[in-house]
Amino acid sequence: MTNKPQTDPLMNIAKSFNDVSLSASLQGQVLVLMELQIQIQTKINGLKKKIEDTSPLKLTPDMEVKS
C-alpha cells in the first residue's frame, strides 16, 4: 500500500493555498505601488505648477532702469 492517492490531493490543496497567498500578496504590492505612483504624480504636478507660477526675472516698476 502506498499513500500516493491520498498525498496528491493534499499536495494540490497545499499548492492551492500557497498560490492564493502569493497572488494576494502580489496584488497588494501592486495596489501599494499604484497609490505611491498617484502620490508622486500629484507632487510632481504641484511642483510643475509652482515653477510655472514663478517667474525668476519678473521686473517690477521700481526695478526699471532709468537713463
CHARMM internal coordinates of N, CA and C (Angstrom, degrees):
IC EDIT
DIST 1 N 1 CA 1.4442
DIST 1 CA 1 C 1.5275
ANGL 1 N 1 CA 1 C 110.85
DIST 1 C 2 N 1.2937
ANGL 1 CA 1 C 2 N 113.79
DIHE 1 N 1 CA 1 C 2 N 137.52
DIST 2 N 2 CA 1.4573
ANGL 1 C 2 N 2 CA 118.56
DIHE 1 CA 1 C 2 N 2 CA 176.58
DIST 2 CA 2 C 1.5226
ANGL 2 N 2 CA 2 C 108.64
DIHE 1 C 2 N 2 CA 2 C -121.43
DIST 2 C 3 N 1.3026
ANGL 2 CA 2 C 3 N 115.01
DIHE 2 N 2 CA 2 C 3 N 157.68
DIST 3 N 3 CA 1.4605
ANGL 2 C 3 N 3 CA 121.09
DIHE 2 CA 2 C 3 N 3 CA 179.47
DIST 3 CA 3 C 1.5294
ANGL 3 N 3 CA 3 C 111.70
DIHE 2 C 3 N 3 CA 3 C -91.97
DIST 3 C 4 N 1.3042
ANGL 3 CA 3 C 4 N 117.57
DIHE 3 N 3 CA 3 C 4 N 7.19
DIST 4 N 4 CA 1.4585
ANGL 3 C 4 N 4 CA 120.52
DIHE 3 CA 3 C 4 N 4 CA -175.43
DIST 4 CA 4 C 1.5323
ANGL 4 N 4 CA 4 C 113.48
DIHE 3 C 4 N 4 CA 4 C -55.95
DIST 4 C 5 N 1.3232
ANGL 4 CA 4 C 5 N 121.25
DIHE 4 N 4 CA 4 C 5 N -48.07
DIST 5 N 5 CA 1.4703
ANGL 4 C 5 N 5 CA 119.19
DIHE 4 CA 4 C 5 N 5 CA -179.34
DIST 5 CA 5 C 1.5309
ANGL 5 N 5 CA 5 C 113.13
DIHE 4 C 5 N 5 CA 5 C -59.22
DIST 5 C 6 N 1.3110
ANGL 5 CA 5 C 6 N 117.56
DIHE 5 N 5 CA 5 C 6 N -33.55
DIST 6 N 6 CA 1.4582
ANGL 5 C 6 N 6 CA 120.54
DIHE 5 CA 5 C 6 N 6 CA -179.58
DIST 6 CA 6 C 1.5324
ANGL 6 N 6 CA 6 C 111.42
DIHE 5 C 6 N 6 CA 6 C -83.51
DIST 6 C 7 N 1.3130
ANGL 6 CA 6 C 7 N 117.43
DIHE 6 N 6 CA 6 C 7 N -29.96
DIST 7 N 7 CA 1.4484
ANGL 6 C 7 N 7 CA 121.88
DIHE 6 CA 6 C 7 N 7 CA -177.64
DIST 7 CA 7 C 1.5239
ANGL 7 N 7 CA 7 C 111.80
DIHE 6 C 7 N 7 CA 7 C -72.40
DIST 7 C 8 N 1.3086
ANGL 7 CA 7 C 8 N 117.95
DIHE 7 N 7 CA 7 C 8 N -40.06
DIST 8 N 8 CA 1.4631
ANGL 7 C 8 N 8 CA 121.15
DIHE 7 CA 7 C 8 N 8 CA -177.43
DIST 8 CA 8 C 1.5303
ANGL 8 N 8 CA 8 C 112.76
DIHE 7 C 8 N 8 CA 8 C -58.52
DIST 8 C 9 N 1.3270
ANGL 8 CA 8 C 9 N 119.30
DIHE 8 N 8 CA 8 C 9 N -48.64
DIST 9 N 9 CA 1.4761
ANGL 8 C 9 N 9 CA 118.11
DIHE 8 CA 8 C 9 N 9 CA 178.20
DIST 9 CA 9 C 1.5326
ANGL 9 N 9 CA 9 C 112.17
DIHE 8 C 9 N 9 CA 9 C -62.06
DIST 9 C 10 N 1.3280
ANGL 9 CA 9 C 10 N 117.28
DIHE 9 N 9 CA 9 C 10 N -37.26
DIST 10 N 10 CA 1.4640
ANGL 9 C 10 N 10 CA 120.15
DIHE 9 CA 9 C 10 N 10 CA 178.97
DIST 10 CA 10 C 1.5252
ANGL 10 N 10 CA 10 C 110.84
DIHE 9 C 10 N 10 CA 10 C -66.20
DIST 10 C 11 N 1.3170
ANGL 10 CA 10 C 11 N 116.59
DIHE 10 N 10 CA 10 C 11 N -39.62
DIST 11 N 11 CA 1.4609
ANGL 10 C 11 N 11 CA 120.15
DIHE 10 CA 10 C 11 N 11 CA 178.52
DIST 11 CA 11 C 1.5322
ANGL 11 N 11 CA 11 C 110.00
DIHE 10 C 11 N 11 CA 11 C -67.05
DIST 11 C 12 N 1.3193
ANGL 11 CA 11 C 12 N 116.52
DIHE 11 N 11 CA 11 C 12 N -38.45
DIST 12 N 12 CA 1.4600
ANGL 11 C 12 N 12 CA 120.67
DIHE 11 CA 11 C 12 N 12 CA 178.25
DIST 12 CA 12 C 1.5246
ANGL 12 N 12 CA 12 C 110.83
DIHE 11 C 12 N 12 CA 12 C -63.83
DIST 12 C 13 N 1.3251
ANGL 12 CA 12 C 13 N 115.88
DIHE 12 N 12 CA 12 C 13 N -40.79
DIST 13 N 13 CA 1.4706
ANGL 12 C 13 N 13 CA 120.04
DIHE 12 CA 12 C 13 N 13 CA 178.57
DIST 13 CA 13 C 1.5269
ANGL 13 N 13 CA 13 C 109.98
DIHE 12 C 13 N 13 CA 13 C -65.81
DIST 13 C 14 N 1.3259
ANGL 13 CA 13 C 14 N 116.14
DIHE 13 N 13 CA 13 C 14 N -43.85
DIST 14 N 14 CA 1.4657
ANGL 13 C 14 N 14 CA 120.10
DIHE 13 CA 13 C 14 N 14 CA 179.11
DIST 14 CA 14 C 1.5320
ANGL 14 N 14 CA 14 C 110.71
DIHE 13 C 14 N 14 CA 14 C -62.24
DIST 14 C 15 N 1.3382
ANGL 14 CA 14 C 15 N 117.00
DIHE 14 N 14 CA 14 C 15 N -42.91
DIST 15 N 15 CA 1.4648
ANGL 14 C 15 N 15 CA 120.81
DIHE 14 CA 14 C 15 N 15 CA 178.51
DIST 15 CA 15 C 1.5242
ANGL 15 N 15 CA 15 C 109.67
DIHE 14 C 15 N 15 CA 15 C -64.41
DIST 15 C 16 N 1.3069
ANGL 15 CA 15 C 16 N 116.79
DIHE 15 N 15 CA 15 C 16 N -39.14
DIST 16 N 16 CA 1.4658
ANGL 15 C 16 N 16 CA 121.33
DIHE 15 CA 15 C 16 N 16 CA 179.08
DIST 16 CA 16 C 1.5239
ANGL 16 N 16 CA 16 C 110.67
DIHE 15 C 16 N 16 CA 16 C -61.48
DIST 16 C 17 N 1.3206
ANGL 16 CA 16 C 17 N 117.59
DIHE 16 N 16 CA 16 C 17 N -46.68
DIST 17 N 17 CA 1.4696
ANGL 16 C 17 N 17 CA 121.64
DIHE 16 CA 16 C 17 N 17 CA 177.71
DIST 17 CA 17 C 1.5255
ANGL 17 N 17 CA 17 C 110.44
DIHE 16 C 17 N 17 CA 17 C -60.34
DIST 17 C 18 N 1.3198
ANGL 17 CA 17 C 18 N 116.51
DIHE 17 N 17 CA 17 C 18 N -42.43
DIST 18 N 18 CA 1.4597
ANGL 17 C 18 N 18 CA 121.20
DIHE 17 CA 17 C 18 N 18 CA 179.62
DIST 18 CA 18 C 1.5309
ANGL 18 N 18 CA 18 C 110.43
DIHE 17 C 18 N 18 CA 18 C -63.42
DIST 18 C 19 N 1.3230
ANGL 18 CA 18 C 19 N 117.07
DIHE 18 N 18 CA 18 C 19 N -44.24
DIST 19 N 19 CA 1.4670
ANGL 18 C 19 N 19 CA 121.05
DIHE 18 CA 18 C 19 N 19 CA 179.60
DIST 19 CA 19 C 1.5255
ANGL 19 N 19 CA 19 C 111.53
DIHE 18 C 19 N 19 CA 19 C -63.30
DIST 19 C 20 N 1.3191
ANGL 19 CA 19 C 20 N 117.26
DIHE 19 N 19 CA 19 C 20 N -41.83
DIST 20 N 20 CA 1.4635
ANGL 19 C 20 N 20 CA 121.39
DIHE 19 CA 19 C 20 N 20 CA 178.81
DIST 20 CA 20 C 1.5278
ANGL 20 N 20 CA 20 C 109.91
DIHE 19 C 20 N 20 CA 20 C -63.50
DIST 20 C 21 N 1.3109
ANGL 20 CA 20 C 21 N 116.54
DIHE 20 N 20 CA 20 C 21 N -43.70
DIST 21 N 21 CA 1.4555
ANGL 20 C 21 N 21 CA 121.34
DIHE 20 CA 20 C 21 N 21 CA -179.88
DIST 21 CA 21 C 1.5339
ANGL 21 N 21 CA 21 C 110.66
DIHE 20 C 21 N 21 CA 21 C -63.02
DIST 21 C 22 N 1.3175
ANGL 21 CA 21 C 22 N 116.55
DIHE 21 N 21 CA 21 C 22 N -45.02
DIST 22 N 22 CA 1.4604
ANGL 21 C 22 N 22 CA 121.12
DIHE 21 CA 21 C 22 N 22 CA 179.77
DIST 22 CA 22 C 1.5279
ANGL 22 N 22 CA 22 C 110.54
DIHE 21 C 22 N 22 CA 22 C -63.61
DIST 22 C 23 N 1.3210
ANGL 22 CA 22 C 23 N 116.41
DIHE 22 N 22 CA 22 C 23 N -44.11
DIST 23 N 23 CA 1.4645
ANGL 22 C 23 N 23 CA 120.81
DIHE 22 CA 22 C 23 N 23 CA 179.83
DIST 23 CA 23 C 1.5244
ANGL 23 N 23 CA 23 C 111.19
DIHE 22 C 23 N 23 CA 23 C -61.59
DIST 23 C 24 N 1.3100
ANGL 23 CA 23 C 24 N 117.37
DIHE 23 N 23 CA 23 C 24 N -43.74
DIST 24 N 24 CA 1.4699
ANGL 23 C 24 N 24 CA 121.19
DIHE 23 CA 23 C 24 N 24 CA 179.03
DIST 24 CA 24 C 1.5245
ANGL 24 N 24 CA 24 C 110.65
DIHE 23 C 24 N 24 CA 24 C -63.93
DIST 24 C 25 N 1.3132
ANGL 24 CA 24 C 25 N 116.81
DIHE 24 N 24 CA 24 C 25 N -40.93
DIST 25 N 25 CA 1.4584
ANGL 24 C 25 N 25 CA 120.98
DIHE 24 CA 24 C 25 N 25 CA 179.13
DIST 25 CA 25 C 1.5306
ANGL 25 N 25 CA 25 C 110.81
DIHE 24 C 25 N 25 CA 25 C -63.40
DIST 25 C 26 N 1.3116
ANGL 25 CA 25 C 26 N 116.77
DIHE 25 N 25 CA 25 C 26 N -44.76
DIST 26 N 26 CA 1.4617
ANGL 25 C 26 N 26 CA 120.66
DIHE 25 CA 25 C 26 N 26 CA -179.78
DIST 26 CA 26 C 1.5301
ANGL 26 N 26 CA 26 C 111.05
DIHE 25 C 26 N 26 CA 26 C -65.45
DIST 26 C 27 N 1.3228
ANGL 26 CA 26 C 27 N 116.76
DIHE 26 N 26 CA 26 C 27 N -40.89
DIST 27 N 27 CA 1.4637
ANGL 26 C 27 N 27 CA 120.15
DIHE 26 CA 26 C 27 N 27 CA 177.88
DIST 27 CA 27 C 1.5297
ANGL 27 N 27 CA 27 C 110.83
DIHE 26 C 27 N 27 CA 27 C -63.48
DIST 27 C 28 N 1.3154
ANGL 27 CA 27 C 28 N 116.39
DIHE 27 N 27 CA 27 C 28 N -39.39
DIST 28 N 28 CA 1.4657
ANGL 27 C 28 N 28 CA 120.78
DIHE 27 CA 27 C 28 N 28 CA 176.94
DIST 28 CA 28 C 1.5190
ANGL 28 N 28 CA 28 C 111.53
DIHE 27 C 28 N 28 CA 28 C -62.37
DIST 28 C 29 N 1.3176
ANGL 28 CA 28 C 29 N 116.51
DIHE 28 N 28 CA 28 C 29 N -42.56
DIST 29 N 29 CA 1.4625
ANGL 28 C 29 N 29 CA 120.75
DIHE 28 CA 28 C 29 N 29 CA 179.02
DIST 29 CA 29 C 1.5271
ANGL 29 N 29 CA 29 C 111.13
DIHE 28 C 29 N 29 CA 29 C -63.87
DIST 29 C 30 N 1.3313
ANGL 29 CA 29 C 30 N 116.80
DIHE 29 N 29 CA 29 C 30 N -40.31
DIST 30 N 30 CA 1.4645
ANGL 29 C 30 N 30 CA 120.48
DIHE 29 CA 29 C 30 N 30 CA 178.38
DIST 30 CA 30 C 1.5240
ANGL 30 N 30 CA 30 C 109.94
DIHE 29 C 30 N 30 CA 30 C -62.81
DIST 30 C 31 N 1.3261
ANGL 30 CA 30 C 31 N 117.56
DIHE 30 N 30 CA 30 C 31 N -43.65
DIST 31 N 31 CA 1.4637
ANGL 30 C 31 N 31 CA 120.46
DIHE 30 CA 30 C 31 N 31 CA 179.74
DIST 31 CA 31 C 1.5254
ANGL 31 N 31 CA 31 C 111.88
DIHE 30 C 31 N 31 CA 31 C -62.70
DIST 31 C 32 N 1.3175
ANGL 31 CA 31 C 32 N 117.13
DIHE 31 N 31 CA 31 C 32 N -41.12
DIST 32 N 32 CA 1.4675
ANGL 31 C 32 N 32 CA 120.88
DIHE 31 CA 31 C 32 N 32 CA 178.22
DIST 32 CA 32 C 1.5258
ANGL 32 N 32 CA 32 C 110.08
DIHE 31 C 32 N 32 CA 32 C -62.67
DIST 32 C 33 N 1.3253
ANGL 32 CA 32 C 33 N 116.99
DIHE 32 N 32 CA 32 C 33 N -44.98
DIST 33 N 33 CA 1.4638
ANGL 32 C 33 N 33 CA 120.32
DIHE 32 CA 32 C 33 N 33 CA -179.72
DIST 33 CA 33 C 1.5243
ANGL 33 N 33 CA 33 C 111.75
DIHE 32 C 33 N 33 CA 33 C -66.24
DIST 33 C 34 N 1.3341
ANGL 33 CA 33 C 34 N 117.57
DIHE 33 N 33 CA 33 C 34 N -36.75
DIST 34 N 34 CA 1.4589
ANGL 33 C 34 N 34 CA 120.53
DIHE 33 CA 33 C 34 N 34 CA 177.33
DIST 34 CA 34 C 1.5249
ANGL 34 N 34 CA 34 C 110.97
DIHE 33 C 34 N 34 CA 34 C -64.98
DIST 34 C 35 N 1.3205
ANGL 34 CA 34 C 35 N 117.10
DIHE 34 N 34 CA 34 C 35 N -39.20
DIST 35 N 35 CA 1.4654
ANGL 34 C 35 N 35 CA 121.14
DIHE 34 CA 34 C 35 N 35 CA 177.54
DIST 35 CA 35 C 1.5313
ANGL 35 N 35 CA 35 C 110.15
DIHE 34 C 35 N 35 CA 35 C -65.50
DIST 35 C 36 N 1.3220
ANGL 35 CA 35 C 36 N 116.97
DIHE 35 N 35 CA 35 C 36 N -42.47
DIST 36 N 36 CA 1.4712
ANGL 35 C 36 N 36 CA 120.46
DIHE 35 CA 35 C 36 N 36 CA 176.52
DIST 36 CA 36 C 1.5247
ANGL 36 N 36 CA 36 C 110.97
DIHE 35 C 36 N 36 CA 36 C -62.55
DIST 36 C 37 N 1.3325
ANGL 36 CA 36 C 37 N 116.45
DIHE 36 N 36 CA 36 C 37 N -39.24
DIST 37 N 37 CA 1.4604
ANGL 36 C 37 N 37 CA 121.03
DIHE 36 CA 36 C 37 N 37 CA 178.82
DIST 37 CA 37 C 1.5275
ANGL 37 N 37 CA 37 C 110.20
DIHE 36 C 37 N 37 CA 37 C -60.41
DIST 37 C 38 N 1.3205
ANGL 37 CA 37 C 38 N 116.60
DIHE 37 N 37 CA 37 C 38 N -42.93
DIST 38 N 38 CA 1.4631
ANGL 37 C 38 N 38 CA 120.99
DIHE 37 CA 37 C 38 N 38 CA 179.07
DIST 38 CA 38 C 1.5253
ANGL 38 N 38 CA 38 C 110.26
DIHE 37 C 38 N 38 CA 38 C -64.16
DIST 38 C 39 N 1.3257
ANGL 38 CA 38 C 39 N 116.85
DIHE 38 N 38 CA 38 C 39 N -44.65
DIST 39 N 39 CA 1.4613
ANGL 38 C 39 N 39 CA 120.59
DIHE 38 CA 38 C 39 N 39 CA 179.83
DIST 39 CA 39 C 1.5232
ANGL 39 N 39 CA 39 C 111.46
DIHE 38 C 39 N 39 CA 39 C -63.32
DIST 39 C 40 N 1.3239
ANGL 39 CA 39 C 40 N 116.87
DIHE 39 N 39 CA 39 C 40 N -42.58
DIST 40 N 40 CA 1.4643
ANGL 39 C 40 N 40 CA 120.74
DIHE 39 CA 39 C 40 N 40 CA 179.98
DIST 40 CA 40 C 1.5277
ANGL 40 N 40 CA 40 C 110.18
DIHE 39 C 40 N 40 CA 40 C -65.51
DIST 40 C 41 N 1.3403
ANGL 40 CA 40 C 41 N 117.09
DIHE 40 N 40 CA 40 C 41 N -44.21
DIST 41 N 41 CA 1.4607
ANGL 40 C 41 N 41 CA 119.82
DIHE 40 CA 40 C 41 N 41 CA -179.87
DIST 41 CA 41 C 1.5214
ANGL 41 N 41 CA 41 C 111.06
DIHE 40 C 41 N 41 CA 41 C -63.04
DIST 41 C 42 N 1.3338
ANGL 41 CA 41 C 42 N 117.25
DIHE 41 N 41 CA 41 C 42 N -36.94
DIST 42 N 42 CA 1.4598
ANGL 41 C 42 N 42 CA 121.04
DIHE 41 CA 41 C 42 N 42 CA 177.37
DIST 42 CA 42 C 1.5267
ANGL 42 N 42 CA 42 C 110.39
DIHE 41 C 42 N 42 CA 42 C -62.97
DIST 42 C 43 N 1.3246
ANGL 42 CA 42 C 43 N 117.10
DIHE 42 N 42 CA 42 C 43 N -43.20
DIST 43 N 43 CA 1.4696
ANGL 42 C 43 N 43 CA 121.17
DIHE 42 CA 42 C 43 N 43 CA 177.86
DIST 43 CA 43 C 1.5273
ANGL 43 N 43 CA 43 C 110.88
DIHE 42 C 43 N 43 CA 43 C -63.40
DIST 43 C 44 N 1.3393
ANGL 43 CA 43 C 44 N 116.87
DIHE 43 N 43 CA 43 C 44 N -43.64
DIST 44 N 44 CA 1.4632
ANGL 43 C 44 N 44 CA 121.16
DIHE 43 CA 43 C 44 N 44 CA 179.62
DIST 44 CA 44 C 1.5276
ANGL 44 N 44 CA 44 C 109.77
DIHE 43 C 44 N 44 CA 44 C -61.04
DIST 44 C 45 N 1.3301
ANGL 44 CA 44 C 45 N 116.56
DIHE 44 N 44 CA 44 C 45 N -45.84
DIST 45 N 45 CA 1.4639
ANGL 44 C 45 N 45 CA 120.28
DIHE 44 CA 44 C 45 N 45 CA 179.79
DIST 45 CA 45 C 1.5262
ANGL 45 N 45 CA 45 C 111.23
DIHE 44 C 45 N 45 CA 45 C -61.02
DIST 45 C 46 N 1.3342
ANGL 45 CA 45 C 46 N 117.03
DIHE 45 N 45 CA 45 C 46 N -40.62
DIST 46 N 46 CA 1.4603
ANGL 45 C 46 N 46 CA 120.97
DIHE 45 CA 45 C 46 N 46 CA 178.37
DIST 46 CA 46 C 1.5201
ANGL 46 N 46 CA 46 C 112.14
DIHE 45 C 46 N 46 CA 46 C -63.31
DIST 46 C 47 N 1.3185
ANGL 46 CA 46 C 47 N 116.52
DIHE 46 N 46 CA 46 C 47 N -42.44
DIST 47 N 47 CA 1.4626
ANGL 46 C 47 N 47 CA 120.71
DIHE 46 CA 46 C 47 N 47 CA 179.00
DIST 47 CA 47 C 1.5257
ANGL 47 N 47 CA 47 C 111.07
DIHE 46 C 47 N 47 CA 47 C -66.72
DIST 47 C 48 N 1.3212
ANGL 47 CA 47 C 48 N 116.99
DIHE 47 N 47 CA 47 C 48 N -40.93
DIST 48 N 48 CA 1.4612
ANGL 47 C 48 N 48 CA 120.16
DIHE 47 CA 47 C 48 N 48 CA 177.74
DIST 48 CA 48 C 1.5231
ANGL 48 N 48 CA 48 C 110.68
DIHE 47 C 48 N 48 CA 48 C -62.01
DIST 48 C 49 N 1.3198
ANGL 48 CA 48 C 49 N 117.17
DIHE 48 N 48 CA 48 C 49 N -39.76
DIST 49 N 49 CA 1.4671
ANGL 48 C 49 N 49 CA 121.80
DIHE 48 CA 48 C 49 N 49 CA 178.61
DIST 49 CA 49 C 1.5259
ANGL 49 N 49 CA 49 C 109.82
DIHE 48 C 49 N 49 CA 49 C -63.34
DIST 49 C 50 N 1.3481
ANGL 49 CA 49 C 50 N 116.97
DIHE 49 N 49 CA 49 C 50 N -43.05
DIST 50 N 50 CA 1.4651
ANGL 49 C 50 N 50 CA 120.45
DIHE 49 CA 49 C 50 N 50 CA 178.33
DIST 50 CA 50 C 1.5230
ANGL 50 N 50 CA 50 C 110.85
DIHE 49 C 50 N 50 CA 50 C -62.57
DIST 50 C 51 N 1.3253
ANGL 50 CA 50 C 51 N 116.72
DIHE 50 N 50 CA 50 C 51 N -38.99
DIST 51 N 51 CA 1.4675
ANGL 50 C 51 N 51 CA 120.94
DIHE 50 CA 50 C 51 N 51 CA 178.64
DIST 51 CA 51 C 1.5262
ANGL 51 N 51 CA 51 C 109.51
DIHE 50 C 51 N 51 CA 51 C -63.47
DIST 51 C 52 N 1.3306
ANGL 51 CA 51 C 52 N 116.59
DIHE 51 N 51 CA 51 C 52 N -44.67
DIST 52 N 52 CA 1.4687
ANGL 51 C 52 N 52 CA 120.37
DIHE 51 CA 51 C 52 N 52 CA 179.83
DIST 52 CA 52 C 1.5290
ANGL 52 N 52 CA 52 C 111.40
DIHE 51 C 52 N 52 CA 52 C -63.29
DIST 52 C 53 N 1.3311
ANGL 52 CA 52 C 53 N 116.59
DIHE 52 N 52 CA 52 C 53 N -37.14
DIST 53 N 53 CA 1.4620
ANGL 52 C 53 N 53 CA 121.28
DIHE 52 CA 52 C 53 N 53 CA -177.32
DIST 53 CA 53 C 1.5283
ANGL 53 N 53 CA 53 C 113.13
DIHE 52 C 53 N 53 CA 53 C -78.94
DIST 53 C 54 N 1.3123
ANGL 53 CA 53 C 54 N 117.33
DIHE 53 N 53 CA 53 C 54 N -12.99
DIST 54 N 54 CA 1.4545
ANGL 53 C 54 N 54 CA 121.75
DIHE 53 CA 53 C 54 N 54 CA -178.09
DIST 54 CA 54 C 1.5126
ANGL 54 N 54 CA 54 C 109.15
DIHE 53 C 54 N 54 CA 54 C -105.65
DIST 54 C 55 N 1.3252
ANGL 54 CA 54 C 55 N 115.58
DIHE 54 N 54 CA 54 C 55 N 115.27
DIST 55 N 55 CA 1.4652
ANGL 54 C 55 N 55 CA 120.66
DIHE 54 CA 54 C 55 N 55 CA 177.04
DIST 55 CA 55 C 1.5215
ANGL 55 N 55 CA 55 C 107.04
DIHE 54 C 55 N 55 CA 55 C -105.05
DIST 55 C 56 N 1.3177
ANGL 55 CA 55 C 56 N 118.57
DIHE 55 N 55 CA 55 C 56 N 109.00
DIST 56 N 56 CA 1.4646
ANGL 55 C 56 N 56 CA 120.85
DIHE 55 CA 55 C 56 N 56 CA -173.70
DIST 56 CA 56 C 1.5299
ANGL 56 N 56 CA 56 C 114.76
DIHE 55 C 56 N 56 CA 56 C -65.82
DIST 56 C 57 N 1.3246
ANGL 56 CA 56 C 57 N 117.82
DIHE 56 N 56 CA 56 C 57 N -23.57
DIST 57 N 57 CA 1.4588
ANGL 56 C 57 N 57 CA 119.47
DIHE 56 CA 56 C 57 N 57 CA -177.39
DIST 57 CA 57 C 1.5257
ANGL 57 N 57 CA 57 C 111.81
DIHE 56 C 57 N 57 CA 57 C -116.51
DIST 57 C 58 N 1.2875
ANGL 57 CA 57 C 58 N 116.32
DIHE 57 N 57 CA 57 C 58 N 36.72
DIST 58 N 58 CA 1.4587
ANGL 57 C 58 N 58 CA 121.02
DIHE 57 CA 57 C 58 N 58 CA -179.78
DIST 58 CA 58 C 1.5258
ANGL 58 N 58 CA 58 C 109.30
DIHE 57 C 58 N 58 CA 58 C -76.86
DIST 58 C 59 N 1.3348
ANGL 58 CA 58 C 59 N 115.81
DIHE 58 N 58 CA 58 C 59 N 119.07
DIST 59 N 59 CA 1.4621
ANGL 58 C 59 N 59 CA 120.68
DIHE 58 CA 58 C 59 N 59 CA -179.91
DIST 59 CA 59 C 1.5182
ANGL 59 N 59 CA 59 C 110.49
DIHE 58 C 59 N 59 CA 59 C -88.60
DIST 59 C 60 N 1.2910
ANGL 59 CA 59 C 60 N 115.03
DIHE 59 N 59 CA 59 C 60 N 137.59
DIST 60 N 60 CA 1.4538
ANGL 59 C 60 N 60 CA 121.09
DIHE 59 CA 59 C 60 N 60 CA 175.11
DIST 60 CA 60 C 1.5377
ANGL 60 N 60 CA 60 C 107.76
DIHE 59 C 60 N 60 CA 60 C -105.04
DIST 60 C 61 N 1.3386
ANGL 60 CA 60 C 61 N 118.56
DIHE 60 N 60 CA 60 C 61 N 160.44
DIST 61 N 61 CA 1.4701
ANGL 60 C 61 N 61 CA 120.31
DIHE 60 CA 60 C 61 N 61 CA -177.79
DIST 61 CA 61 C 1.5263
ANGL 61 N 61 CA 61 C 114.10
DIHE 60 C 61 N 61 CA 61 C -53.69
DIST 61 C 62 N 1.3083
ANGL 61 CA 61 C 62 N 118.69
DIHE 61 N 61 CA 61 C 62 N -34.81
DIST 62 N 62 CA 1.4660
ANGL 61 C 62 N 62 CA 121.00
DIHE 61 CA 61 C 62 N 62 CA -178.57
DIST 62 CA 62 C 1.5416
ANGL 62 N 62 CA 62 C 112.04
DIHE 61 C 62 N 62 CA 62 C -74.26
DIST 62 C 63 N 1.3072
ANGL 62 CA 62 C 63 N 117.97
DIHE 62 N 62 CA 62 C 63 N -7.88
DIST 63 N 63 CA 1.4551
ANGL 62 C 63 N 63 CA 120.72
DIHE 62 CA 62 C 63 N 63 CA -179.32
DIST 63 CA 63 C 1.5269
ANGL 63 N 63 CA 63 C 112.01
DIHE 62 C 63 N 63 CA 63 C -99.31
DIST 63 C 64 N 1.2862
ANGL 63 CA 63 C 64 N 118.47
DIHE 63 N 63 CA 63 C 64 N 1.55
DIST 64 N 64 CA 1.4666
ANGL 63 C 64 N 64 CA 121.15
DIHE 63 CA 63 C 64 N 64 CA -177.07
DIST 64 CA 64 C 1.5273
ANGL 64 N 64 CA 64 C 109.94
DIHE 63 C 64 N 64 CA 64 C -64.25
DIST 64 C 65 N 1.3162
ANGL 64 CA 64 C 65 N 114.24
DIHE 64 N 64 CA 64 C 65 N 143.21
DIST 65 N 65 CA 1.4630
ANGL 64 C 65 N 65 CA 120.38
DIHE 64 CA 64 C 65 N 65 CA 178.21
DIST 65 CA 65 C 1.5209
ANGL 65 N 65 CA 65 C 108.36
DIHE 64 C 65 N 65 CA 65 C -86.40
DIST 65 C 66 N 1.3170
ANGL 65 CA 65 C 66 N 115.88
DIHE 65 N 65 CA 65 C 66 N 126.77
DIST 66 N 66 CA 1.4666
ANGL 65 C 66 N 66 CA 121.18
DIHE 65 CA 65 C 66 N 66 CA 179.88
DIST 66 CA 66 C 1.5256
ANGL 66 N 66 CA 66 C 108.95
DIHE 65 C 66 N 66 CA 66 C -105.45
DIST 66 C 67 N 1.2882
ANGL 66 CA 66 C 67 N 115.55
DIHE 66 N 66 CA 66 C 67 N 132.51
DIST 67 N 67 CA 1.4604
ANGL 66 C 67 N 67 CA 118.29
DIHE 66 CA 66 C 67 N 67 CA -179.60
DIST 67 CA 67 C 1.5059
ANGL 67 N 67 CA 67 C 112.18
DIHE 66 C 67 N 67 CA 67 C -110.27
END
COOR INIT
IC SEED 1 N 1 CA 1 C
IC BUILD
